[in-house]
Amino acid sequence: RGWQDDVKRAEENYVKFPVLFDDHLAHMERQQASHNGDRRPFHKLDSLVASGLSYAGWQRDRSKAEELVGHRLDEFLEVMRKRQGLHVGDRSHRKLQALDALVLRGLSYRGWQDDVKRAEENYVKFPVLFDDHLAHMERQQASHNGDRRPFHKLDSLVASGLSYAGWQRDRSKAEELVG
């Protein structure tokens, strides 16, 4: 029944999401090749698995990878590589070294441990967000240490005599945005 469902899904994709149609056909071709014992489309995945994946959830990721094609597969294989690297303690990438350096300088603001975990997840899954998150952590620590420079405009506005109802709540929201 699996291939019939794939055909139905491909037809729906062609109508609703034509951009997904070619990817879906490639997926079906790969599934058929795998069913026939041809693992060539999964060579990179099989090599990665054979390298000794051991992080929690790698089997689930392997199954997910077998559903992907082309650049999506390559991107997901990189996610798997990064997860394995973190699992075995490989922190040699410059982004992780920058994070480690920030932690070593001393983080003490509330929630910094969660931010470190979020930074590591960004490194793995959303690398384009990593640098902004690291900068956010630096601003959070500076604010926690009493550095109000990022809030100069906000502090000037407050000093001008805000008196409308809810201005304190708005100030707090603005500080969260900057921090």
C-alpha positions as a printed Julia matrix, in Angstrom:
179×3 Matrix{Float64}:
  0.0    0.0    0.0
  3.0    2.33   0.49
  3.7    3.11  -3.15
  0.01   3.79  -3.86
  0.01   6.36  -1.07
  3.17   7.91  -2.54
  1.53   8.18  -5.98
 -1.53   9.84  -4.44
  0.7   12.24  -2.48
  2.7   13.04  -5.63
 -0.48  13.85  -7.53
 -1.66  16.1   -4.69
  1.73  17.82  -4.59
  1.62  18.41  -8.34
 -1.72  20.21  -7.95
 -1.18  22.01  -4.63
  2.61  22.4   -4.44
  4.15  21.92  -7.87
  7.58  22.91  -6.52
  7.54  19.75  -4.35
  6.58  17.4   -7.18
 10.09  16.69  -8.51
 11.42  16.08  -4.99
  8.58  13.67  -4.35
  9.31  11.77  -7.55
 12.97  11.56  -6.6
 11.94  10.24  -3.21
  9.8    7.55  -4.85
 12.66   6.56  -7.17
 15.01   6.28  -4.19
 12.51   4.25  -2.21
 12.09   1.84  -5.13
 15.84   1.53  -5.57
 16.22   0.83  -1.86
 13.41  -1.73  -2.01
 15.3   -3.45  -4.82
 18.45  -3.51  -2.68
 20.22  -0.57  -4.36
 21.64   1.66  -1.59
 23.64   3.91  -3.95
 21.35   6.89  -3.34
 22.14   6.52   0.35
 25.9    6.18   0.03
 26.66   9.33   2.04
 24.14   8.36   4.7
 25.44   4.81   4.92
 29.02   6.09   5.23
 28.02   8.42   8.04
 26.19   5.64   9.88
 29.16   3.3    9.39
 31.44   5.93  10.96
 29.85   5.04  14.28
 26.97   7.37  15.14
 26.16   7.17  18.83
 24.21  10.3   19.76
 20.72   9.91  21.18
 18.21   9.74  18.34
 20.6    8.88  15.49
 18.37   5.99  14.36
 15.4    8.36  14.08
 17.58  10.79  12.13
 18.72   8.01   9.8
 15.08   7.2    9.01
 14.33  10.86   8.42
 17.37  11.19   6.14
 16.1    8.32   4.0
 13.05  10.46   3.21
 15.1   13.41   1.92
 16.66  14.13  -1.47
 19.32  16.36  -2.97
 20.45  19.41  -1.03
 17.95  18.7    1.76
 19.61  15.35   2.34
 23.09  16.92   2.3
 21.99  19.6    4.79
 20.47  17.0    7.1
 23.59  14.83   6.93
 25.53  17.88   8.12
 23.07  18.21  11.02
 23.74  14.57  11.89
 27.51  15.11  11.7
 27.27  18.11  14.01
 25.07  16.24  16.48
 27.59  13.42  16.59
 30.45  15.89  17.03
 28.76  17.55  19.99
 27.96  14.14  21.45
 31.61  13.08  21.42
 32.84  16.45  22.67
 34.26  17.87  19.43
 34.24  21.63  19.92
 36.81  22.43  17.22
 34.47  24.51  15.03
 35.11  28.25  15.38
 31.49  28.91  16.37
 31.64  26.46  19.25
 35.01  27.87  20.3
 33.48  31.34  20.4
 30.65  30.02  22.55
 33.08  28.26  24.87
 35.17  31.43  25.17
 32.07  33.39  26.17
 31.19  30.8   28.81
 34.78  30.85  30.13
 34.67  34.65  30.45
 31.81  34.04  32.86
 28.09  34.03  32.3
 25.88  34.65  35.28
 22.6   36.1   33.99
 19.42  34.16  34.6
 18.9   31.53  31.92
 22.43  31.49  30.5
 22.59  27.68  30.61
 19.47  27.47  28.45
 20.99  30.02  26.09
 24.11  27.86  25.74
 21.95  24.87  24.81
 20.01  27.02  22.35
 23.28  28.26  20.82
 24.44  24.67  20.36
 21.13  23.78  18.73
 21.47  26.8   16.43
 24.98  25.62  15.55
 23.54  22.23  14.6
 20.24  23.11  12.91
 20.19  26.86  12.21
 23.79  28.02  11.74
 22.69  31.33  10.25
 21.16  32.23  13.64
 24.21  31.32  15.72
 26.13  34.61  15.58
 23.05  36.68  16.45
 22.3   34.38  19.38
 25.87  34.68  20.64
 25.64  38.48  20.41
 22.34  38.29  22.31
 24.08  36.32  25.08
 26.87  38.91  25.26
 24.3   41.71  25.54
 22.4   39.8   28.21
 25.57  39.39  30.28
 26.58  43.03  29.8
 23.13  44.14  30.94
 23.31  41.77  33.91
 26.68  43.33  34.82
 25.1   46.79  34.78
 26.29  47.96  31.35
 23.46  50.18  30.12
 25.17  51.34  26.89
 22.84  49.31  24.66
 19.92  51.03  26.41
 21.16  54.62  25.98
 18.2   55.72  23.84
 15.73  53.9   26.07
 17.22  55.42  29.23
 17.05  58.89  27.65
 13.42  58.37  26.78
 12.59  57.2   30.32
 14.53  60.14  31.78
 12.45  62.53  29.68
  9.55  61.75  31.98
  7.37  58.95  30.63
  4.05  58.94  32.43
  1.56  57.02  30.29
 -0.08  53.93  31.72
  2.04  50.85  31.09
  5.33  52.59  30.27
  7.19  50.33  32.72
  5.92  47.23  30.92
  6.96  48.75  27.57
 10.42  49.54  28.98
 10.81  45.93  30.11
  9.79  44.65  26.67
 12.27  47.02  25.01
 15.05  45.79  27.3
 14.2   42.19  26.37
 14.43  43.09  22.68
 17.85  44.63  23.08
 19.09  42.04  25.55
